[in-house]
């Protein structure tokens, strides 16, 4: 898996069934009707309006019997889904520049505030993060916060050793066989530190072109 994977792919079939609202001061896609279980979906670079993300959020809401929240974490910036299939648009889009505009230090306060507000309203909270969202769910799963009951992530990016060390929430990782962001060193650290710290843990390797299973976080509830 190379960095180009983060800005390529395909559009899914399906029409999102949720609604847009403001939650914790942030524009958010909300789907599901549970009053006790919430899932915070932290999106990749394509953002909160990406149809794929919303269709997947609908799926989680149904299968986990949860209310799923997909907040706008990029302060209104929208990456066009057309880039998925347009090599010219992909070539002109700089991931390092994007990451600089949406640094961890800049976006973490919004994520933390959002999860804190969810905790006031729900008995159980899960967090799932794809690519950019990977580091964030690790932080949310830290023992000193106690904000979420479980986390799940696929191809976690921008992850640091300290975020692995601090993890205490039950964790699921979907790891590509080859990943420029989730390096062999980070994989090894996760597979040593998380079990050593007695954290319930599921590690799934996606070999070659294996597709990401859609079940993921629903098994925790």
C-alpha positions in Angstrom: 0.0 0.0 0.0 1.5 3.4 -1.1 0.4 6.9 -0.3 -1.6 7.0 -3.5 -4.1 4.6 -2.1 -5.3 7.3 0.3 -6.6 9.3 -2.7 -7.8 6.5 -5.0 -10.6 3.9 -4.9 -14.2 3.7 -6.1 -17.6 4.9 -5.3 -20.0 2.6 -3.6 -23.6 2.0 -4.6 -26.2 3.2 -2.1 -28.0 6.3 -0.9 -27.3 7.6 2.6 -30.4 7.5 4.9 -29.2 9.7 7.8 -29.5 13.5 8.4 -27.2 16.4 8.8 -27.2 18.4 12.1 -24.9 20.3 14.4 -23.5 18.4 17.3 -20.9 19.7 19.8 -20.7 22.8 17.6 -19.7 20.7 14.6 -21.5 19.9 11.3 -22.3 16.2 11.5 -23.9 13.3 9.6 -26.1 11.3 12.0 -27.7 8.0 11.4 -29.4 5.5 13.6 -31.9 5.7 16.5 -30.2 4.2 19.5 -30.4 6.2 22.7 -27.8 4.2 24.5 -25.0 3.3 22.0 -23.1 5.7 19.8 -20.3 5.2 17.3 -18.0 8.1 16.5 -16.8 7.7 12.9 -13.6 9.6 12.2 -13.2 9.8 8.5 -10.3 9.8 6.0 -9.3 12.7 3.8 -12.5 12.6 1.8 -14.4 13.9 4.8 -17.8 13.9 6.3 -19.8 14.4 3.1 -18.2 11.4 1.3 -21.1 9.1 0.2 -19.0 6.0 0.9 -18.5 7.1 4.5 -22.2 7.8 5.0 -23.3 4.5 3.5 -20.9 2.7 5.8 -22.1 4.7 8.8 -25.7 3.6 7.9 -24.5 0.0 7.9 -22.9 0.3 11.3 -26.0 1.9 12.7 -28.1 -1.0 11.5 -25.8 -3.9 12.4 -24.6 -2.5 15.8 -28.1 -1.0 16.7 -26.3 2.3 17.3 -26.4 5.9 16.5 -23.4 6.8 14.3 -21.9 10.3 14.1 -19.7 11.4 11.2 -18.5 14.9 12.1 -16.8 17.4 9.8 -13.2 17.4 11.1 -11.7 19.5 8.3 -13.4 22.8 9.0 -15.5 22.7 5.9 -12.8 21.6 3.4 -14.2 19.0 1.0 -12.0 16.7 -1.1 -14.0 15.9 -4.2 -14.9 12.2 -4.6 -14.1 12.6 -8.3 -10.5 12.3 -7.4 -11.1 8.6 -6.8 -11.3 8.0 -10.5 -9.5 11.0 -12.0 -5.7 10.5 -12.2 -5.2 14.2 -13.0 -7.0 15.4 -9.9 -5.1 12.8 -7.8 -1.7 14.0 -9.1 -2.5 17.6 -8.2 -3.6 16.8 -4.7 -0.8 16.9 -2.1 -1.3 14.7 1.0 1.5 16.4 2.9 -0.1 19.9 2.3 -3.4 18.5 3.4 -1.9 17.0 6.5 -0.3 20.3 7.4 -3.7 22.1 7.1 -5.3 19.5 9.4 -2.5 18.7 11.8 -3.2 16.5 14.8 -2.6 19.5 17.2 -5.2 21.5 15.3 -7.9 18.9 15.0 -7.6 17.0 18.2 -9.5 19.6 20.4 -12.5 19.2 18.1 -12.4 15.4 18.3 -11.9 15.4 22.0 -14.8 17.8 22.6 -17.1 15.8 20.3 -16.4 12.5 22.2 -16.8 14.3 25.5 -20.3 15.5 24.5 -21.2 12.0 23.3 -20.3 10.6 26.6 -22.8 12.8 28.3 -25.6 11.3 26.3 -24.8 7.6 25.7 -24.1 4.6 27.9 -21.6 3.1 25.5 -19.4 4.7 22.8 -17.2 3.1 20.1 -14.8 5.0 17.9 -13.8 3.9 14.4 -11.1 5.6 12.3 -10.0 5.1 8.8 -6.5 6.3 7.6 -6.4 9.9 9.0 -8.8 8.9 11.7 -6.5 6.1 13.0 -4.4 8.2 15.3 -7.5 9.9 16.7 -9.2 6.7 17.8 -6.0 5.6 19.5 -6.0 8.8 21.5 -9.7 8.4 22.4 -8.9 4.9 23.7 -6.3 6.2 26.2 -6.8 5.0 29.7 -6.5 8.5 31.2 -9.5 9.7 29.2 -12.0 6.9 29.6 -14.1 8.3 26.8 -14.8 5.2 24.6 -15.6 1.6 25.3 -13.8 0.2 22.2 -12.0 1.4 19.1 -11.5 0.0 15.6 -9.2 1.2 12.8 -8.1 0.3 9.3 -4.8 1.5 7.9 -4.2 3.9 10.8 -2.0 6.9 9.8 0.0 9.4 11.7 0.2 7.0 14.7 2.9 7.6 17.3 4.4 5.2 19.9 3.0 7.2 22.8 -0.5 6.7 21.5 -0.1 2.9 21.4 1.4 2.9 24.9 -1.5 4.9 26.4 -4.2 2.6 24.9 -6.6 0.8 27.2 -9.9 0.4 25.3 -10.6 -2.9 23.5 -9.0 -2.6 20.1 -9.5 -3.9 16.6 -6.9 -3.2 13.9 -7.3 -4.0 10.2 -3.8 -3.9 8.8 -2.8 -4.0 5.1 0.0 -6.5 4.4 2.2 -3.6 3.1 1.5 -0.1 4.5 3.7 3.0 4.2 1.8 4.6 7.1 1.3 1.7 9.5 4.8 0.5 9.3 6.3 -2.8 10.3 7.7 -1.1 13.4 4.3 0.2 14.4 2.6 -3.1 13.7 5.2 -4.9 15.9 4.7 -2.3 18.6 0.9 -2.8 18.6 1.2 -6.6 18.6 3.6 -6.5 21.6 2.4 -3.6 23.7 -1.4 -4.0 23.4 -1.6 -7.6 24.5 1.1 -7.0 27.1 -1.1 -4.3 28.6 -4.0 -6.8 28.8 -6.1 -4.9 26.4 -8.7 -7.0 24.5 -7.3 -7.1 21.0 -8.1 -8.3 17.5 -5.6 -7.9 14.7 -6.6 -8.7 11.1 -4.1 -8.7 8.3 -5.4 -7.9 4.8 -3.2 -9.9 2.4 -2.6 -8.5 -1.1 -5.8 -6.9 -2.4 -8.1 -8.2 0.4 -11.1 -6.0 1.0 -11.8 -4.4 4.4 -14.7 -6.3 6.1 -17.7 -4.2 6.7 -18.5 -5.8 10.1 -15.7 -4.3 12.2 -16.9 -2.4 15.2 -20.4 -3.9 15.5 -19.2 -7.0 17.2 -18.3 -5.0 20.3 -21.9 -4.2 21.2 
